[in-house]
Amino acid sequence: MKRLSRYRRHKAVGPALLIFALLGIGTTFSVASATTASEITTADRSALIEEGRQIFLKGCSSCHGINSEGGAIAPSLVGVGAASVDFQVGTGRMPMADMSTQAMRKAPLYTPEETAALAAYVASLAPGPEIPTEAQLNYERDGSLAEGGELFRTNCAMCHNFAGQGGALTQGKYAPTLMGVEPKHIYESMVTGPQSMPVFSDKTITPQEKLSIIKWIKAAEKEPNLGGASLGRVGPVTEGLLAWTLGLGLLIGVAVWLAMKAR
Amino acid sequence: MTTEQRIGQVANYVDERTGAAAWMKKNLQKVFPDHWSFLLGEVALYSFVILLLSGTYLTFWFDPSAREVIYEGSYAPLEGVQMSAAYASTLHISFEVRGGLLMRQIHHWAALIFMASIVAHLMRVFFTGAFRKPREGNWIIGIGLLTLGIVEGFLGYSLPDDLLSGTGIRIAEAIIQAIPVVGSYLSYFAFGGAFPGEAFIPRIYIVHVLLLPGAFLALITAHLMMVWYQKHTQFPGPGRTEKNVVGYPLMPVYMAKAGGFFFIVFGVTAFISAVASINPIWLYGPYTPGQVTAGSQPDWYMGWLDGLVRMAPPLETYFFGYTISWNILIPGLIVPGILFTGMALYPFIESWITGDKREHHLLDRPRNAPNRTALGAMSITFMLVALINGGNDLIATNFDLSINQIMWGTRIGIIVLPPLAFIITKRLCLSLQRADRELVLHGRETGRLLRLPHGEFVEVHEPISPEKAYLLTSHEQAPALALPDVDGRGVKRSGALRNKLRSRMSVAHSEAVPKVSADDLKEIEHH
């Protein structure tokens, strides 16, 4: 010990300690990250990516290019991340049925396993947003309802309507309804910004705030129509229609009857 | 003492002190003609009574204040959210006050039905020519009531200070600011400073619950008294002249009918309010200027105005440091101003065109006034096109259309369709007149075919009843005004251009298929 302390002010001690610390951190990190990813071995992962690549070549490459480099009609998928694939394919938007104004939600063409393979393949091209895990999506526990409502009205309602019913955008595009959308897909859409939607990065809206928004949307979905028939939750247009048709219609019917009976 | 004697004593007691008996006898026997379309105005009147009653109930709990509060009520999704006291108290009415939500919905549905029945009543009066002398003044009062109704409705749904109504107030502010030069000052005056401020909600509250209802009561009273004094118009028919009124007496027939009808109007309004949601402010959230929702629309009676603003092209000019926003000024103020002024002045315009200064108590069948009917159809078409554009975003999403296409469609449509509606309606009216003429001359087609001895097939026509024939021929067909360019001495008259316009319009107004005359009928009988 004494011999060691004799060299403690040696000029090589600083760099040596730095190298030692870096090695220590590196080793710790590699061990730690290896344990979290231990569910899928590297070999499994390669097999999954290869499976995804095969699906991609058959179903996606005609538009997105053999190497996902994009083309005249479709964007490059390098760096869009697994979350983007999971959202687009998982909600049935991709593959597109036709090249109309906007890819619409429909029954998914690929099974969840195939979607996972596709996502793994696209994620292997370049890093991008990851698919949130079940644990990350516990919105009932981690989200706040009232905060979600305020965030929704500030960031989402201008396109998706005050109750998430959707609304019109320019040139035939639209913000779709948010009713019946899986929490995972809502989260992914905020992270990846599909089609006309902007990206809400974790700096703009934190993951916890995203969960609050999801909690509010899910509550709105389940909320009973407190005042009677909802009329679509789209505001005064349907109300005016009902006032003229049912309201005035009934009253004119009664008026005709009253004037008839006098004869 | 029998019951009758006792009632008689009471009546006598009152009569000796007020002299009411003679007045009552005269007025309770007053006769009103019967037609379903005469009840449209009554729907408006009863809706107004419903509005007064339900509105009073709401004032017991509504707090017209922009003071910031933290919500602590029973609606969980808004718990702890900062909002105005006006919004919080509306939530309180909706969720905690017994019957509060139903009463709110009755108030709002009654407002929509009130405005709808006013417009329907207006159409009835217009298309039947009931606005003609001596009723021009009452027509103007009616236009005043319609205008006040639009303002009152707008202020009413603005009071809860929710996200949707706040957006509406923002647009109202923009329209105020679009008034050249003084606009921004007027806006500061109305809001007591910058938008939204704390002054606006309390101010519109007192206008909504005191000033305008007072004006309504005064105008409705004047409206009804004039109907009473000038007597109700009636449709033409045998025994009905310009000098009489054919119908049933007020007591007991109309007392019972009108009283019963009030309860039916109340019942229908309450039924709709019980089964259909209206203005779910808890879903909209409290108003913050930084927020807006897709599909922000006003109530239907403002929808045409919103539609006009939505279709206006982006035009702005700068004069001497002042901005003039033509894109808001024209659709928001100038066009409505022209429409409502034109509507108010129409009785005078028509009498100027026709030169008709006589009193009219018999109504026109719309087909017998083709020009007027066509003008009405043209105005309705204009309003409908504007109204459709007011809901362009919902139409786009529900029918898979592009909002830009709808905007361009209505931009072109609002110029092309009204004249088209005019031409089509006028031709339809003239065709109907021709059909009437055929009916009087040749009778009703029975559908029975007859084979004559020489082999020819003819359809048997039956003559129509004398009552029907009278109805189809009793209207008068005034010739166009003769307005010579030169006077008796061959000197050119002053105002030649105006006269030319007037005679042109008079010719258009008097265009008609000649009705069947007695000579025509005699000629037919000779056959």
Interface residues (C-beta under 8 A of the other chain):
Chain A: T101 L145 A146 G149 E150 R153 T154 A157 M158 C159 H160 N161 F162 A163 Q165 G166 G167 A168 L169 T170 Q171 G172 Y174 A175 W216 A219 A220 E223 N225 L226 G227 G228 A229 S230 L231 R233 V234 G235 P236 V237 E239 G240 L241 L242 A243 W244 L246 G247 L248 L250 L251 I252 V254 A255 V256 L258 A259 M260 A262
Chain B: D34 H35 W36 S37 F38 L39 L40 V43 A76 P77 L78 E79 G80 V81 S94 F95 L101 Q105 W109 L112 I113 A116 S117 A120 L163 L164 Y248 V253 K257 G260 F261 I264 V265 V268 T269 I272 S273 A274 V275 A276 S277 I278 N279 P280 W282 L283 Y284 G285 T288 G290 Q291 V292 T293 A294 G295 S296 Q297 P298 D299 W300 Y301 G303 G390 G391 N392 D393 L394 A396 T397 D400 L401 S402 I403 N404 Q405
